Amino acid sequence: MNANADQRLEQLLSEQYDAFQAIHESWGQGETYFNWGYQTALHQPLAATRERLVCEVFRALGPGPGDRIIDVGFGSGAQDLWAARHHDFAELIGFNISARQVQEARRRAAELGLDGRLRFHHQPAEDMAALADASADGLVAIECAPHFDRPRFYKEAARVLRPGARMVLADICFCAALSPAIRSGPPPLRRMGTIRDNQASWSPWFVTRELRNINWQTLPGCQRTVFAVLRSLARVDAGPHRRHWVELAKTSQIMSIGLLVRAIRYDLIVLERR
Ligand SMILES: C[S@@+](CC[C@H](N)C(=O)[O-])C[C@H]1O[C@@H](n2cnc3c(N)ncnc32)[C@H](O)[C@@H]1O
């Protein structure tokens, strides 16, 4: 992809997530999760399934006392506030391209007296300039890697992680059979990639420790997101925010069908820095 197309896509994504954040803030729900959740039984509240996904990812990371961990694409920061309450790490550094989400995450961390432990940067995951080489002990990426320029991201993650450090992703991509079509597809699809191409792209730096398919646990929340967005549409003012909200319903519906027919996969991936 050329540099201009990359910049345009990043601009669009930051506008989208600024809009999603603004909508939640207008409802008094600035601290919220933006993932599809991990559902294991009927009738679980959507918010609880979303927290469960965060829990699965941090459990797989297993941070310890003294660890410095990274969270890329941290949404409103809700997952890091949760992690700070449930895990005993020294410091968490977040990277996000949505200025509004960074602002909210910093505000809540300061309000809770956690701003010494949780630090949030308005910088892309592909360029964690705030971090020195091999300076971090772990990294999480929850439902955001499909937006990344993956080859650049894997290389940058490998730069900042020390050897043996874990990187855990709740990740969405296309199935291997679609590789030829996706390679010549439009930029957002190319960024999602296929499992085969993504694995080839991370393997120079990372050993795959676990690759667990979680389509069935994430599909219900993906579909419920469509319903929730449509139900709330009347509460979103007409204008650019509403346009992004409608787009979210459309994309989630397509994703939901993709997960059902397994053209799209949702995986919990545990990698180890070589
Ligand atoms: C689907 S949301 C997931 C948010 C959060 N991890 C969660 O599960 O609630 C995707 C997040 O990735 C962020 N994002 C997208 N592209 C990014 C990039 N290149 N670098 C850092 N963050 C990015 C968005 O701003 C948004 O916060």
The ligand as an ORCA input file, in Angstrom:
! r2SCAN-3c Opt
* xyz 0 1
  C     -12.308     -2.406     17.926
  S     -11.461     -1.204     18.878
  C     -10.905     -2.217     20.216
  C     -10.655     -1.382     21.424
  C     -10.271     -2.138     22.679
  N      -9.089     -2.955     22.488
  C     -11.407     -2.995     23.162
  O     -11.369     -4.219     22.946
  O     -12.342     -2.440     23.752
  C      -9.973     -0.898     17.926
  C      -9.021      0.094     18.594
  O      -7.803      0.146     17.841
  C      -7.398      1.504     17.712
  N      -6.504      1.569     16.523
  C      -6.818      1.405     15.227
  N      -5.717      1.502     14.457
  C      -4.670      1.727     15.300
  C      -3.269      1.891     15.123
  N      -2.694      1.850     13.924
  N      -2.503      2.072     16.230
  C      -3.056      2.100     17.474
  N      -4.373      1.966     17.701
  C      -5.171      1.763     16.633
  C      -8.705      2.270     17.600
  O      -8.558      3.642     17.845
  C      -9.518      1.541     18.670
  O      -9.230      2.048     19.951
*
